[in-house]
Amino acid sequence: MKNKYFGTDGIRGTVNQGNITGEKFFKFGLASGTYFKNQKKSKQVAIIAKDTRLSGYTLEPALVSGLVSGGMHVFTLGPLPTNGLAMLTKSMKANMGIMITASHNPYHDNGLKLFGPDGMKLSNQIEKKIEKLIDAKNTKQLTNPKFLGRVKRLEDGNDKYIKILRKNFPKNFNLRGTKIVLDCANGAGYKAAPKLLKDLGAKVISIGIKPNGLNINDKCGSTSPTRMCSAVKKNKAQVGISFDGDADRIIMCDEKGKIIDGDQIIAMLARRWKSKRILRGGVVGTLMSNYGLENFLRNEKIKFYRSKVGDRYVKELMKKLNFNLGGEQSGHVILGKFATTGDGLMVALEVLFSLRKRKKASKLLNVFKPLPQILENITVKDKNIIDRFKCRIAIKMAKALMGNAGRLLIRKSGTESKIRIMGESHDKRLILECIKMIKKSIK
């Protein structure tokens, strides 16, 4: 049964509409706090971080109010990458962590991602239990005035996060002599990422580090990497790095300005980790992972499995299979040796560590030849439209037309009002024809 509030990656939507209101966030805070308070009696602590959206100033106080009304003490951290929150939830031994973000979406959207005391995103079963509490009568969850929670702002969240990241690398690791173009999407990584790379000795040309509440992901970051690519060529940098709004995704480019997506990063890391005997088990990708990646890993004798789309599902399958590397083409890359969720800055450090011997990014990161892939996102009012007879017939016909020449994937977005159509084949004209058939039935 489909969740009422939670999507593929937390709760997300347009601000001041539907679930993204102060009233709802009070209920989300009260319900999630009540659930986690009941799991651990000794210490009642939640930590909250956010990205740089203007709406965070509206939603955070409502969320905090719900948590403390249920008896949960709260630490607020301000802007911090999502995995920074996950890491600190675990290291501070908090009951839970909440990230206020809409990730790669534009400023007018917002939402939240919840993490348990282990720093992991919540399972579908836990989300359903929290949803029941959201819809229950609030009076049963409100605490006695004597036991209301307290709120404290921590100003050193980014410093704590950076310290944890640096511990995963040798003390003598440095980036002296490396010129990097860094695009932080005017988002949650705008403080931590430039500071860490400069502290390591890199020369950093920064883009997207001046958030104003409305410019997050606006013609910058991992969803719009062209500025990064141009800046790399203009400044003759060795590599370009771009994050999304909450810095859990990374897209890179080599010194020639060629984009390096999540699949290429995963391929490079898989081969390197295997040679260093770090790789455990194999690699988890998703239904969207390029067939070229699957073929490359097969030739390298590395096991490969596909999960549903969403880094949460990647991590769940990694845990089940006991693998320590996985991710998505979109740039969610999970380094199970270091992190519990996607972390753009951690992945960037791991790649830069591999580049430290003055290797060219174009040689290191263009690992396999991808199969031509076309992705179309269609905005719709009702995502269930693809379940209707006319669309089902069109999808069936398009798949028949594609035959064994490639593959088609049609799915509802878990975070936006969109239908995503992906076609993959050596014949680009065939992909476009199949996509056209499906689009026509939707529109």
C-alpha positions in Angstrom: 0.0 0.0 0.0 1.3 3.5 -1.0 2.4 5.8 1.8 0.2 8.8 2.4 2.9 11.4 3.1 6.3 9.9 2.4 7.6 9.6 -1.2 10.7 8.0 -2.6 12.9 10.3 -0.6 11.1 11.8 2.4 8.3 14.3 2.1 8.4 16.9 -0.6 6.2 19.5 -2.3 5.4 23.1 -3.0 5.6 25.4 0.0 2.3 26.6 1.6 0.5 23.9 -0.3 -0.6 20.3 0.6 1.9 18.8 3.1 4.5 21.6 3.1 2.9 24.0 5.6 3.7 25.1 9.1 0.7 23.2 10.4 1.7 20.0 8.8 5.4 20.3 9.9 4.2 20.7 13.5 2.4 17.4 13.1 5.4 15.8 11.4 7.7 16.9 14.3 5.3 15.7 17.0 4.6 12.3 15.3 8.2 11.5 14.4 9.4 12.7 17.8 6.8 10.5 19.5 7.8 7.5 17.5 11.6 7.8 18.2 11.1 8.8 21.8 9.3 5.5 22.4 12.2 3.6 20.9 14.9 4.9 23.2 14.0 6.0 26.8 17.5 7.2 28.0 18.0 10.3 25.9 15.4 12.3 24.0 17.3 14.3 21.3 16.6 15.3 17.7 19.0 17.2 15.5 17.8 19.4 12.6 19.7 20.7 9.6 18.5 22.4 6.5 19.5 23.7 3.1 19.3 27.4 2.1 15.7 27.8 1.0 13.8 30.9 2.3 10.9 28.6 3.4 13.2 27.0 5.9 12.7 29.9 8.2 8.9 29.1 8.2 9.1 25.3 8.4 11.9 24.8 10.9 10.2 26.6 13.8 7.0 24.6 13.2 9.0 21.3 13.1 10.9 22.3 16.3 7.6 23.2 18.0 6.1 19.8 17.2 9.2 18.0 18.5 9.5 19.9 21.8 5.7 19.7 22.4 6.2 15.9 22.4 9.1 16.2 24.9 12.0 15.9 22.5 15.1 18.1 23.0 16.3 19.7 19.8 19.7 20.8 18.4 19.5 23.0 15.3 22.5 23.1 13.0 21.6 25.5 10.2 22.7 24.8 6.6 24.6 21.5 6.4 24.8 18.7 3.8 22.4 15.8 4.2 25.0 13.3 5.0 26.6 15.7 7.5 23.3 15.5 9.4 23.2 11.7 9.1 26.8 11.4 10.4 26.1 13.8 13.3 22.9 12.0 14.2 25.0 8.8 14.7 28.0 10.4 16.4 25.9 12.5 18.8 23.8 9.5 19.7 20.6 11.3 18.9 17.3 9.6 18.6 16.7 11.0 15.2 17.9 13.5 12.6 15.7 15.6 10.3 17.0 17.4 7.1 14.7 20.2 5.8 15.3 20.1 2.1 13.8 19.5 -1.3 17.2 18.4 -2.7 17.6 19.2 -6.4 14.1 20.9 -6.7 13.7 24.7 -7.2 13.4 27.1 -4.3 9.5 27.1 -4.2 9.6 23.4 -3.1 10.7 22.1 0.3 10.3 19.0 2.4 12.2 16.8 4.9 14.3 13.6 5.1 14.3 11.6 8.3 17.1 9.5 9.7 17.2 7.0 12.6 19.8 6.9 15.3 22.0 4.7 13.1 22.2 7.5 10.5 20.1 5.5 8.0 17.0 6.7 6.2 13.8 5.2 7.5 12.3 1.9 6.2 8.9 1.9 4.6 7.6 0.1 7.7 8.7 2.9 10.1 7.4 5.6 7.7 3.9 3.9 7.9 4.0 3.9 11.7 4.9 7.6 11.7 2.1 8.3 9.3 -0.4 6.7 11.7 0.9 9.0 14.4 0.6 12.0 12.1 -3.1 11.3 11.6 -3.8 10.4 15.2 -5.2 12.9 17.7 -2.4 15.2 18.8 -3.5 15.4 22.4 -2.3 11.9 23.1 1.2 12.8 22.0 1.5 16.2 23.7 3.7 16.0 26.8 3.1 17.4 30.3 4.3 21.1 30.4 7.0 20.0 32.9 8.6 17.7 30.4 8.7 20.0 27.3 11.8 19.7 25.2 14.5 22.4 25.1 16.1 23.9 21.9 19.7 24.8 21.4 21.5 26.1 18.3 24.9 24.5 17.5 27.2 26.7 15.4 29.9 24.1 14.7 27.9 21.5 12.7 30.0 22.0 9.6 33.2 21.8 11.5 32.2 18.6 13.1 31.2 17.2 9.7 34.5 18.2 8.1 36.4 16.6 11.0 34.6 13.3 10.4 35.3 13.4 6.6 39.0 14.1 7.1 39.4 11.1 9.5 38.6 8.8 6.6 41.8 9.8 4.8 45.5 9.7 5.7 46.8 12.7 7.7 49.3 13.6 4.9 46.5 13.7 2.2 46.6 17.1 0.5 45.5 18.8 -2.7 48.3 21.2 -3.1 48.8 22.0 -6.8 45.2 20.9 -7.7 42.9 23.5 -9.3 39.2 22.7 -8.8 36.0 24.4 -10.0 33.4 23.9 -7.3 29.7 24.5 -7.8 27.7 24.3 -4.5 24.3 25.1 -6.1 23.8 27.9 -3.6 22.7 25.1 -1.3 23.6 23.2 1.9 27.3 22.6 1.0 28.2 26.2 0.4 30.2 26.5 3.7 31.7 23.0 4.2 32.8 22.2 0.7 35.0 25.3 -0.1 36.5 25.3 3.4 37.5 21.7 3.3 39.0 21.8 -0.2 40.9 25.0 0.6 42.1 23.5 3.9 43.6 20.6 2.0 45.6 23.0 -0.2 43.5 23.1 -3.4 43.1 26.2 -5.4 39.3 26.5 -5.6 37.2 28.5 -8.1 33.8 28.6 -6.4 30.3 28.9 -8.0 27.0 28.9 -6.3 28.2 29.9 -2.8 26.0 33.0 -2.4 22.6 31.7 -1.4 19.8 34.3 -1.1 17.0 31.9 -0.3 15.6 31.9 -3.8 18.6 30.9 -6.0 19.2 27.3 -4.8 19.7 25.0 -7.9 19.0 28.0 -10.2 21.1 27.5 -13.3 23.8 25.9 -11.2 24.7 22.7 -9.4 24.5 19.1 -10.5 21.2 19.7 -12.4 22.8 22.5 -14.5 26.5 21.6 -14.8 27.2 23.7 -17.9 28.6 26.6 -15.8 31.0 24.3 -14.1 32.2 22.8 -17.4 32.8 26.3 -18.9 34.6 27.5 -15.8 36.9 24.4 -15.9 38.0 25.1 -19.5 38.3 28.9 -18.9 40.4 28.5 -15.7 42.3 25.4 -17.0 41.3 23.5 -13.9 42.0 19.8 -13.5 38.5 18.9 -12.5 35.0 20.3 -11.9 32.7 19.3 -9.0 29.0 20.2 -8.6 26.5 19.3 -5.9 22.7 19.6 -5.7 20.8 21.6 -3.1 21.5 19.3 -0.1 24.8 18.1 -1.4 24.0 14.4 -1.5 24.5 14.3 -5.2 27.7 14.9 -7.2 28.2 15.4 -11.0 31.8 16.1 -12.2 33.6 17.1 -15.3 37.1 16.4 -16.5 39.7 18.9 -17.6 38.2 19.1 -21.1 34.8 20.0 -19.7 33.2 16.6 -20.4 30.5 15.7 -17.9 31.1 12.7 -15.6 27.9 11.3 -14.2 27.3 9.0 -11.2 27.7 5.8 -13.3 31.2 6.7 -14.4 32.2 7.6 -10.9 30.9 4.3 -9.6 32.7 2.4 -12.3 36.0 4.1 -11.5 35.6 3.5 -7.7 34.6 -0.1 -8.3 37.7 -0.9 -10.3 40.0 1.0 -7.9 38.4 -0.5 -4.8 38.6 -4.0 -6.2 42.4 -3.5 -7.0 42.9 -2.3 -3.4 40.8 -5.1 -2.0 38.4 -2.5 -0.5 35.4 -3.5 -2.5 33.0 -5.8 -0.6 30.7 -8.1 -2.6 29.9 -5.9 -5.6 28.0 -2.9 -6.8 24.3 -1.9 -6.5 22.9 0.4 -9.2 19.3 1.2 -10.2 16.9 0.5 -13.0 18.2 3.8 -14.5 21.9 2.7 -14.4 23.4 2.7 -17.9 23.8 -0.8 -19.5 27.4 0.2 -20.3 28.1 0.2 -16.6 26.6 -3.2 -16.1 28.6 -4.5 -19.1 31.8 -2.9 -17.7 31.4 -4.5 -14.3 30.7 -7.9 -15.8 33.9 -7.7 -17.8 35.7 -6.7 -14.5 34.1 -9.7 -12.8 32.3 -7.5 -10.4 28.8 -8.4 -9.3 26.1 -5.9 -10.2 22.5 -5.7 -9.0 19.7 -3.2 -9.7 17.4 -1.7 -7.2 14.4 0.6 -7.6 15.2 4.2 -8.3 16.1 6.2 -5.1 19.3 6.1 -3.0 17.2 4.7 -0.1 16.5 1.6 -2.1 20.1 1.4 -3.2 21.3 1.5 0.4 18.6 -1.1 1.5 19.9 -3.6 -1.2 23.5 -2.8 -0.3 22.7 -3.7 3.3 20.9 -6.9 2.3 23.7 -8.1 0.0 26.5 -6.8 2.3 27.9 -4.6 -0.5 29.8 -1.4 0.2 29.4 0.6 -3.1 26.3 1.7 -4.9 24.5 4.6 -6.4 22.6 6.3 -9.2 23.4 7.9 -12.5 22.1 11.2 -11.1 25.0 11.4 -8.8 23.8 9.8 -5.6 26.8 7.6 -4.8 26.9 5.7 -1.5 30.3 4.8 -0.1 29.2 2.2 2.4 32.7 2.1 3.9 32.2 5.7 5.0 28.6 6.8 4.8 25.0 5.7 5.3 23.6 7.8 2.4 24.7 9.8 -0.6 27.4 12.4 0.2 28.7 14.6 -2.7 31.7 15.9 -0.7 32.8 12.5 0.5 32.7 11.1 -3.0 34.6 14.2 -4.3 37.3 13.5 -1.8 37.5 9.9 -2.7 37.9 10.8 -6.4 40.4 13.6 -5.7 42.4 11.1 -3.6 42.6 8.9 -6.7 43.7 12.0 -8.8 46.4 13.1 -6.4 49.2 11.5 -8.4 48.6 14.1 -11.1 46.5 11.7 -13.2 44.3 13.4 -15.8 40.6 13.3 -14.9 39.8 12.5 -18.5 41.8 9.3 -18.2 40.7 8.3 -14.7 36.9 9.0 -15.0 35.9 8.1 -18.5 35.9 4.4 -17.6 33.3 2.8 -20.0 31.4 3.8 -23.2 27.8 4.4 -22.2 25.0 3.1 -24.3 23.0 6.1 -25.7 20.3 7.0 -23.2 17.6 9.6 -23.5 15.5 10.7 -20.5 12.3 12.8 -20.8 10.5 14.3 -17.8 6.8 15.1 -18.4 5.0 17.3 -16.0 1.5 16.1 -15.2 -1.3 16.9 -12.9 -1.9 13.3 -12.0 0.9 10.8 -12.1 -1.6 7.9 -12.2 -2.3 8.8 -15.8 0.2 6.1 -17.0 -2.1 3.5 -15.4 -4.9 4.4 -17.7 -5.9 2.2 -20.7 -4.7 4.5 -23.4 -1.2 5.0 -21.8 -0.8 1.3 -21.1 -1.5 0.4 -24.7 1.0 3.0 -25.9 3.7 1.7 -23.5 3.0 -1.8 -24.7 3.4 -0.8 -28.3 6.5 1.2 -27.7 8.2 -1.7 -25.9 7.2 -4.0 -28.7 8.8 -1.6 -31.2 12.0 -1.4 -29.1 12.1 -5.2 -28.9 15.6 -6.5 -28.2 17.3 -3.4 -29.6 17.3 -1.7 -26.1 15.1 -1.0 -23.1 12.4 1.4 -22.0 11.7 2.5 -18.4 8.5 4.4 -17.6 7.9 5.4 -14.0 6.3 8.0 -11.8 8.6 10.4 -10.0 8.7 9.7 -6.3 9.4 13.4 -5.5 7.8 15.5 -8.3 4.6 15.6 -10.3 6.3 14.1 -13.3 6.4 11.0 -15.4 9.9 9.9 -16.3 10.6 8.1 -19.6 14.0 6.6 -20.2 15.0 4.9 -23.5 18.3 3.1 -24.0 19.6 1.8 -27.4 22.4 2.1 -29.9 19.6 3.4 -32.3 18.8 7.0 -31.1 16.1 7.4 -33.7 14.3 4.3 -32.3 14.5 5.7 -28.7 13.0 9.0 -29.8 10.2 7.2 -31.7 9.3 5.1 -28.7 9.3 8.1 -26.3 7.2 10.1 -28.8 4.5 7.3 -28.7 4.3 7.3 -24.9 4.4 11.1 -24.6 1.5 11.4 -27.1 -0.7 9.1 -25.0 0.1 11.1 -21.9 -0.6 14.5 -23.4 
